[in-house]
Amino acid sequence: MISDDATARPTGRKGIYQSFDAAGSITADERWRWINSLDGAVRIDTETVRIAPDEEPRSEAVSLELSPNLSWRRLVIHALSGKRESRIDFADGRVNLCWRVDEISRTRDYEWTDDCEIDYNSALFNMVILWRNRLAPGQTRNLRVVSLDKVTFEPKRLMQVYTHLGNEQRETPFGRLKLEHIRLDLGGNGERICHLWCDSSGVVFDYAASNGGGFRLVAVNFPS
């Protein structure tokens, strides 16, 4: 089970994800790192290069911050082509979400409860969701999620169901590892079932999407 103690997560973790489509073609390289500040807050930064056959080839940067109790503090997603940007700020039980396409901006401001999650086109968001929602083997959690469209950043509310299927041995680029197997129902209606495998720190090593694509971890530092 992922540790309930936020301080148990190693500091200075970093790695590289590759995204692939249903045909197995590489569509992105995502370099990421997370650091823990002295007060226990967490910051994750990524730099991603998306290439054809991705729906919109571009460079992209994500920066997210979580407070010491793992509540959301800030999220910024920036398409480095300059065409798109999304920014989400949390304060005093409210969230302000702004996303831009070309020169057209849209905003939403509404009440926010911390039991709502955020999802986007990166396995790092699954890691954050697993940090914030501790699952023991056999346990299922129904989650309210704001999912950001992977091209436009437009937000959509939906239900996601996470189920811990137990620990299992799995082949990885780093050898055979004991990983936690999580079943993910996107939408909560059984139509889009994904599977992911993560270590005890929540780092996702393999993500099999319902459309045949997914993410794989191809480089990572291991805690000493």
C-alpha positions in Angstrom: 0.0 0.0 0.0 1.2 3.5 -0.8 2.5 5.0 2.4 0.2 7.3 4.4 3.2 9.4 5.5 3.9 12.1 2.9 7.5 12.4 4.2 8.1 8.8 3.3 8.2 9.7 -0.4 11.8 10.0 -1.5 13.0 13.4 -2.5 14.7 14.3 -5.8 12.8 11.6 -7.8 13.0 12.1 -11.6 12.4 10.1 -14.8 11.3 10.0 -18.4 8.0 8.7 -19.8 7.3 7.7 -23.4 3.8 7.9 -24.7 2.7 5.6 -27.5 -0.5 5.1 -29.6 -2.5 1.9 -30.3 0.0 1.0 -33.1 2.9 1.2 -30.7 4.3 4.4 -32.3 6.0 6.8 -29.9 4.1 10.0 -29.6 5.9 11.9 -26.8 8.9 12.0 -24.5 8.2 13.5 -21.1 11.0 14.4 -18.7 9.9 15.0 -15.1 11.1 15.5 -11.6 9.5 16.0 -8.2 11.0 17.6 -5.2 9.9 18.0 -1.6 10.4 21.3 0.1 11.5 21.7 3.7 7.9 22.3 4.8 6.7 19.0 3.1 5.1 20.6 0.1 5.6 18.9 -3.3 6.4 20.4 -6.7 6.4 18.4 -10.0 7.8 19.9 -13.2 7.8 18.3 -16.7 9.0 19.1 -20.1 7.3 17.1 -22.9 7.9 16.9 -26.7 4.9 15.6 -28.5 5.5 14.3 -32.0 3.4 12.9 -34.9 1.2 10.9 -34.9 0.2 12.8 -31.7 -3.0 14.8 -32.3 -1.1 18.1 -32.0 2.7 17.9 -32.1 4.2 20.5 -29.8 6.5 21.1 -26.8 4.7 21.4 -23.5 5.6 22.2 -19.9 3.6 21.4 -16.7 4.2 22.7 -13.2 2.1 21.6 -10.3 2.3 22.2 -6.6 0.7 20.4 -3.7 0.7 21.7 -0.1 2.2 19.5 2.7 -1.2 17.8 3.3 -1.3 17.1 -0.5 -4.1 19.5 -1.3 -3.9 21.2 -4.6 -2.1 24.6 -4.6 -1.4 25.4 -8.3 -1.3 23.9 -11.7 0.1 25.5 -14.9 0.2 23.8 -18.3 1.8 25.7 -21.2 2.0 24.6 -24.8 5.4 26.1 -25.8 4.2 26.8 -29.3 2.4 29.7 -27.7 -1.0 28.4 -29.0 -2.4 27.0 -25.8 -2.1 27.6 -22.1 -4.0 26.5 -19.0 -3.7 27.8 -15.4 -5.5 26.7 -12.3 -5.3 28.4 -8.9 -6.8 27.2 -5.6 -7.5 29.5 -2.7 -10.0 29.6 0.2 -12.2 26.8 -1.1 -12.4 28.2 -4.7 -10.7 27.5 -7.9 -10.0 29.8 -10.9 -9.4 28.0 -14.1 -8.3 29.8 -17.3 -7.4 28.2 -20.6 -6.5 29.9 -23.8 -6.6 28.7 -27.5 -4.8 31.1 -29.8 -6.0 34.5 -28.7 -9.3 33.3 -27.2 -9.4 32.8 -23.4 -12.1 31.2 -21.3 -12.3 31.2 -17.5 -14.3 29.4 -14.8 -14.4 30.3 -11.1 -16.3 28.0 -8.7 -16.3 26.4 -5.3 -13.7 23.6 -4.9 -13.7 20.8 -2.4 -10.4 18.9 -2.0 -12.0 15.6 -2.7 -12.1 16.5 -6.4 -9.1 15.3 -8.5 -7.5 16.6 -11.6 -6.5 14.5 -14.6 -4.5 15.2 -17.7 -2.5 13.5 -20.4 0.4 12.3 -18.2 0.9 9.4 -15.8 2.1 11.9 -13.2 -1.5 12.9 -12.6 -2.3 9.3 -11.8 0.6 9.3 -9.3 -0.8 12.4 -7.6 -4.3 10.9 -7.4 -2.8 7.8 -5.8 -0.8 9.9 -3.3 -4.0 11.7 -2.4 -6.2 8.5 -2.2 -4.6 5.7 -0.4 -5.6 2.3 -1.7 -5.0 -1.1 0.0 -5.2 -4.3 -2.1 -8.8 -5.1 -2.9 -10.0 -1.5 -2.2 -12.0 0.6 -4.7 -12.3 4.4 -4.7 -14.9 6.4 -6.7 -13.5 9.8 -7.5 -14.9 13.0 -8.8 -12.4 14.3 -11.4 -11.9 17.4 -13.6 -10.3 16.0 -16.7 -8.4 18.5 -18.9 -8.6 17.7 -22.6 -5.2 16.6 -23.9 -5.3 19.0 -26.9 -7.4 22.0 -25.9 -7.1 21.9 -22.1 -10.8 22.4 -21.8 -12.1 20.9 -18.5 -14.7 18.2 -18.2 -16.2 16.8 -15.0 -16.5 13.0 -14.8 -16.2 10.0 -12.5 -13.2 7.8 -12.2 -13.0 4.5 -10.3 -9.7 3.3 -9.0 -9.4 -0.4 -7.9 -6.3 -1.9 -6.3 -6.0 -5.4 -7.8 -3.0 -6.4 -5.6 0.7 -6.6 -6.0 2.4 -8.6 -8.8 5.7 -9.2 -10.4 6.0 -7.3 -13.8 8.7 -7.0 -16.4 10.0 -3.5 -16.8 13.0 -1.8 -18.5 14.7 -2.0 -15.1 14.2 -5.7 -14.6 11.4 -7.7 -12.9 9.8 -5.6 -10.2 7.0 -6.0 -7.6 4.4 -3.4 -8.5 0.9 -2.5 -7.5 -1.7 -3.2 -10.1 -4.4 -0.5 -10.4 -7.5 -0.8 -12.5 -8.9 2.5 -13.7 -12.5 3.0 -15.0 -12.5 6.3 -16.9 -16.1 7.6 -16.7 -17.2 5.1 -14.1 -19.5 3.2 -16.6 -17.2 0.3 -17.6 -16.7 1.5 -21.1 -13.1 2.7 -20.9 -10.9 0.4 -18.7 -7.2 1.2 -18.2 -4.6 -0.6 -16.1 -1.5 0.9 -14.5 1.3 -0.5 -12.4 3.1 1.6 -9.8 5.7 1.2 -7.1 5.1 1.9 -3.4 5.8 5.6 -4.0 3.1 5.9 -6.6 5.4 6.2 -9.5 3.7 4.7 -12.5 5.9 2.3 -14.5 3.4 1.2 -17.0 0.0 2.5 -18.1 -2.2 0.6 -20.6 -4.9 2.8 -21.9 -8.3 1.6 -23.1 -7.6 2.6 -26.7 -4.4 0.4 -26.9 -2.0 3.3 -26.2 -0.4 4.3 -23.0 2.7 5.4 -21.1 5.9 3.6 -20.2 8.6 4.6 -17.8 12.0 4.4 -19.6 14.3 6.1 -17.1 14.0 6.8 -13.4 16.2 7.1 -10.3 15.5 4.7 -7.5 15.6 5.6 -3.9 18.7 4.5 -2.1 
